């Protein structure tokens, strides 16, 4: 479902490049921002300790190829602090994510 929302965001962004009026452009930008915020909130990114890694929903999403692609495609649409929070969470838990990748292969 999150991937479908991301596709809608990308579609809105394409429409924005062909938007004619200032008002129409502003409306589409607002729509895009709302959808991106909705996806970001659904990811439930939070600080977790090493003991909680296996239960964290965001980290579990990153253990799946489609989840990794979702996050990679979402990053350019996020504002600075959201992007930073995602990247810090990933780098903080990188050993766990790498271990899961090796086990899955």
LOKOL-68012 format. One record per residue: residue in one letter; residue number from 1; x, y, z of N, C-alpha, C in turn. Coordinates in nm, 4 decimals, padded with zeros to 6 digits, m for minus. Layout:
REM residues N
- residuo;num;nx;ny;nz;cax;cay;caz;cx;cy;cz
- A;NUM;X;Y;Z;X;Y;Z;X;Y;Z
...
//
This chain:
REM residues 105
- residuo;num;nx;ny;nz;cax;cay;caz;cx;cy;cz
- X;1;00.0824;m00.1182;00.0000;00.0000;00.0000;00.0000;00.0880;00.1263;00.0000
- X;2;00.1963;00.1223;00.0757;00.2876;00.2369;00.0778;00.3490;00.2594;m00.0597
- X;3;00.3775;00.1505;m00.1285;00.4369;00.1635;m00.2616;00.3380;00.2305;m00.3569
- X;4;00.2109;00.1966;m00.3458;00.1091;00.2602;m00.4298;00.0994;00.4095;m00.3998
- X;5;00.1107;00.4459;m00.2719;00.1089;00.5873;m00.2361;00.2308;00.6588;m00.2932
- X;6;00.3457;00.5920;m00.2914;00.4664;00.6520;m00.3479;00.4510;00.6726;m00.4986
- X;7;00.3892;00.5771;m00.5661;00.3646;00.5933;m00.7098;00.2747;00.7141;m00.7352
- X;8;00.1777;00.7371;m00.6477;00.0916;00.8549;m00.6610;00.1725;00.9829;m00.6432
- X;9;00.2653;00.9828;m00.5489;00.3521;01.0994;m00.5267;00.4343;01.1275;m00.6514
- X;10;00.4913;01.0232;m00.7090;00.5722;01.0410;m00.8295;00.4878;01.0904;m00.9465
- X;11;00.3623;01.0451;m00.9519;00.2710;01.0904;m01.0570;00.2379;01.2396;m01.0402
- X;12;00.2150;01.2806;m00.9167;00.1873;01.4212;m00.8891;00.3089;01.5058;m00.9271
- X;13;00.4268;01.4568;m00.8966;00.5488;01.5313;m00.9300;00.5604;01.5484;m01.0818
- X;14;00.5263;01.4456;m01.1588;00.5285;01.4567;m01.3050;00.4274;01.5602;m01.3525
- X;15;00.3099;01.5601;m01.2934;00.2074;01.6578;m01.3306;00.2531;01.7993;m01.2987
- X;16;00.3290;01.8136;m01.1902;00.3764;01.9459;m01.1505;00.4688;02.0053;m01.2562
- X;17;00.5469;01.9217;m01.3213;00.6386;01.9726;m01.4224;00.5646;02.0232;m01.5453
- X;18;00.4414;01.9747;m01.5645;00.3634;02.0207;m01.6791;00.2490;02.1148;m01.6385
- X;19;00.2437;02.1506;m01.5099;00.1371;02.2391;m01.4609;00.1520;02.3783;m01.5221
- X;20;00.0397;02.4350;m01.5574;00.0408;02.5649;m01.6228;00.0274;02.6798;m01.5241
- X;21;m00.0704;02.6743;m01.4380;m00.0995;02.7873;m01.3497;m00.0285;02.7792;m01.2160
- X;22;m00.0035;02.8959;m01.1579;00.0609;02.9061;m01.0268;m00.0247;02.8398;m00.9195
- X;23;m00.1556;02.8625;m00.9259;m00.2475;02.8061;m00.8273;m00.2515;02.6537;m00.8389
- X;24;m00.2536;02.6041;m00.9604;m00.2557;02.4599;m00.9834;m00.1253;02.3968;m00.9322
- X;25;m00.0147;02.4624;m00.9535;00.1153;02.4142;m00.9085;00.1181;02.4075;m00.7553
- X;26;00.0680;02.5111;m00.6902;00.0650;02.5152;m00.5434;m00.0221;02.4021;m00.4880
- X;27;m00.1364;02.3782;m00.5480;m00.2283;02.2727;m00.5041;m00.1631;02.1356;m00.5180
- X;28;m00.0941;02.1130;m00.6303;m00.0291;01.9839;m00.6516;00.0885;01.9642;m00.5557
- X;29;00.1614;02.0713;m00.5257;00.2719;02.0643;m00.4305;00.2194;02.0285;m00.2917
- X;30;00.1081;02.0875;m00.2542;00.0470;02.0580;m00.1243;m00.0010;01.9131;m00.1191
- X;31;m00.0616;01.8670;m00.2273;m00.1086;01.7283;m00.2355;00.0091;01.6321;m00.2232
- X;32;00.1169;01.6619;m00.2912;00.2375;01.5787;m00.2865;00.2936;01.5748;m00.1446
- X;33;00.3013;01.6889;m00.0800;00.3545;01.6970;00.0565;00.2706;01.6145;00.1539
- X;34;00.1397;01.6191;00.1389;00.0512;01.5422;00.2266;00.0727;01.3925;00.2077
- X;35;00.0854;01.3490;00.0837;00.1060;01.2068;00.0562;00.2409;01.1590;00.1093
- X;36;00.3447;01.2401;00.0904;00.4781;01.2050;00.1398;00.4762;01.1966;00.2926
- X;37;00.4114;01.2917;00.3574;00.4017;01.2903;00.5036;00.3274;01.1666;00.5521
- X;38;00.2233;01.1286;00.4805;00.1460;01.0095;00.5154;00.2332;00.8840;00.5082
- X;39;00.3118;00.8711;00.4029;00.4011;00.7566;00.3887;00.5049;00.7568;00.5001
- X;40;00.5631;00.8738;00.5255;00.6660;00.8861;00.6286;00.6106;00.8443;00.7651
- X;41;00.4900;00.8897;00.7986;00.4290;00.8536;00.9270;00.4003;00.7034;00.9344
- X;42;00.3617;00.6437;00.8221;00.3313;00.5008;00.8192;00.4562;00.4149;00.8407
- X;43;00.5726;00.4687;00.8098;00.6967;00.3928;00.8286;00.7305;00.3732;00.9767
- X;44;00.6759;00.4563;01.0632;00.6940;00.4445;01.2085;00.8419;00.4367;01.2461
- X;45;00.9162;00.5349;01.2024;01.0587;00.5391;01.2318;01.0757;00.5904;01.3740
- X;46;01.1420;00.5132;01.4550;01.1637;00.5524;01.5938;01.2978;00.4976;01.6394
- X;47;01.3470;00.5532;01.7478;01.4717;00.5033;01.8042;01.4434;00.3704;01.8722
- X;48;01.5287;00.2752;01.8490;01.5134;00.1475;01.9175;01.6509;00.0958;01.9560
- X;49;01.6530;00.0163;02.0589;01.7794;m00.0391;02.1053;01.8119;m00.1647;02.0244
- X;50;01.9301;m00.2162;02.0459;01.9729;m00.3368;01.9741;01.8844;m00.4561;02.0070
- X;51;01.8296;m00.4583;02.1285;01.7435;m00.5704;02.1676;01.6095;m00.5669;02.0938
- X;52;01.5658;m00.4490;02.0535;01.4344;m00.4346;01.9892;01.4418;m00.4413;01.8372
- X;53;01.5602;m00.4550;01.7801;01.5765;m00.4490;01.6350;01.4885;m00.5490;01.5609
- X;54;01.4799;m00.6708;01.6121;01.4046;m00.7751;01.5427;01.2559;m00.7455;01.5377
- X;55;01.2060;m00.6578;01.6252;01.0633;m00.6267;01.6287;01.0290;m00.4923;01.5661
- X;56;01.1275;m00.4115;01.5355;01.1019;m00.2785;01.4811;01.0459;m00.2896;01.3394
- X;57;00.9292;m00.2290;01.3159;00.8615;m00.2401;01.1859;00.9433;m00.1792;01.0726
- X;58;01.0049;m00.0639;01.0976;01.0827;00.0018;00.9933;01.2031;m00.0835;00.9532
- X;59;01.2720;m00.1398;01.0515;01.3876;m00.2244;01.0202;01.3446;m00.3517;00.9475
- X;60;01.2291;m00.4049;00.9834;01.1788;m00.5233;00.9139;01.1456;m00.4906;00.7683
- X;61;01.0952;m00.3701;00.7454;01.0671;m00.3253;00.6090;01.1967;m00.3214;00.5269
- X;62;01.3054;m00.2787;00.5916;01.4342;m00.2690;00.5227;01.4992;m00.4053;00.4979
- X;63;01.4449;m00.5092;00.5568;01.4974;m00.6443;00.5347;01.4386;m00.7078;00.4088
- X;64;01.3465;m00.6375;00.3449;01.2805;m00.6873;00.2237;01.3224;m00.5994;00.1062
- X;65;01.3499;m00.6592;m00.0077;01.3960;m00.5837;m00.1243;01.2993;m00.4717;m00.1622
- X;66;01.1707;m00.5014;m00.1628;01.0709;m00.4001;m00.1988;01.0706;m00.2853;m00.0982
- X;67;01.0946;m00.3148;00.0276;01.1022;m00.2115;00.1304;01.2217;m00.1209;00.1099
- X;68;01.3345;m00.1800;00.0734;01.4548;m00.1004;00.0462;01.4310;m00.0068;m00.0717
- X;69;01.3663;m00.0591;m00.1752;01.3380;00.0240;m00.2930;01.2407;00.1356;m00.2588
- X;70;01.1424;00.1055;m00.1751;01.0465;00.2071;m00.1330;01.1176;00.3224;m00.0634
- X;71;01.2038;00.2894;00.0314;01.2754;00.3929;00.1061;01.3678;00.4710;00.0131
- X;72;01.4373;00.4021;m00.0761;01.5287;00.4705;m00.1688;01.4534;00.5672;m00.2603
- X;73;01.3352;00.5282;m00.3071;01.2577;00.6152;m00.3953;01.1880;00.7271;m00.3196
- X;74;01.1628;00.7049;m00.1898;01.0969;00.8057;m00.1074;01.1926;00.9171;m00.0650
- X;75;01.3190;00.8850;m00.0425;01.4158;00.9822;00.0104;01.4187;01.1164;m00.0629
- X;76;01.4201;01.1203;m00.1955;01.4259;01.2516;m00.2629;01.3029;01.3396;m00.2388
- X;77;01.1932;01.2802;m00.1982;01.0693;01.3558;m00.1774;01.0561;01.4102;m00.0359
- X;78;01.1419;01.3647;00.0550;01.1321;01.4050;00.1947;01.2019;01.5372;00.2206
- X;79;01.1600;01.6031;00.3294;01.2304;01.7246;00.3701;01.3567;01.6826;00.4464
- X;80;01.4472;01.7761;00.4671;01.5787;01.7476;00.5226;01.5812;01.6669;00.6506
- X;81;01.5033;01.7069;00.7512;01.5119;01.6370;00.8797;01.4510;01.4972;00.8741
- X;82;01.3508;01.4764;00.7896;01.2941;01.3424;00.7734;01.3970;01.2512;00.7071
- X;83;01.4591;01.3026;00.6028;01.5623;01.2275;00.5309;01.6770;01.1921;00.6259
- X;84;01.7160;01.2892;00.7068;01.8255;01.2683;00.8019;01.7903;01.1610;00.9043
- X;85;01.6671;01.1629;00.9529;01.6250;01.0645;01.0529;01.6287;00.9228;00.9948
- X;86;01.5824;00.9078;00.8721;01.5855;00.7762;00.8073;01.7293;00.7287;00.7901
- X;87;01.8148;00.8153;00.7375;01.9536;00.7758;00.7127;02.0277;00.7455;00.8425
- X;88;02.0022;00.8227;00.9482;02.0655;00.7946;01.0771;02.0181;00.6614;01.1345
- X;89;01.8904;00.6323;01.1201;01.8368;00.5047;01.1686;01.9000;00.3882;01.0931
- X;90;01.9119;00.4019;00.9624;01.9722;00.2955;00.8816;02.1183;00.2748;00.9210
- X;91;02.1940;00.3832;00.9296;02.3362;00.3674;00.9626;02.3553;00.3159;01.1055
- X;92;02.2686;00.3559;01.1973;02.2789;00.3076;01.3352;02.2567;00.1565;01.3428
- X;93;02.1680;00.1053;01.2603;02.1330;m00.0377;01.2640;02.1920;m00.1153;01.1459
- X;94;02.2916;m00.0603;01.0831;02.3523;m00.1246;00.9657;02.4048;m00.2660;00.9947
- X;95;02.4722;m00.2907;01.1058;02.5179;m00.4285;01.1316;02.4022;m00.5285;01.1341
- X;96;02.2899;m00.4910;01.1966;02.1726;m00.5781;01.2006;02.1192;m00.6030;01.0597
- X;97;02.1068;m00.4957;00.9796;02.0537;m00.5086;00.8437;02.1455;m00.5928;00.7555
- X;98;02.2758;m00.5745;00.7705;02.3711;m00.6537;00.6910;02.3638;m00.8008;00.7298
- X;99;02.3511;m00.8272;00.8601;02.3408;m00.9651;00.9061;02.2156;m01.0314;00.8502
- X;100;02.1052;m00.9582;00.8482;01.9797;m01.0132;00.7931;01.9952;m01.0409;00.6435
- X;101;02.0629;m00.9527;00.5705;02.0858;m00.9737;00.4272;02.1668;m01.0996;00.4026
- X;102;02.2705;m01.1206;00.4806;02.3553;m01.2395;00.4638;02.2760;m01.3647;00.4939
- X;103;02.1945;m01.3618;00.5991;02.1130;m01.4782;00.6340;02.0096;m01.5088;00.5271
- X;104;01.9546;m01.4061;00.4639;01.8528;m01.4251;00.3601;01.9105;m01.4818;00.2318
- X;105;02.0375;m01.4523;00.2048;02.1004;m01.5052;00.0835;02.1301;m01.6500;00.1046
//
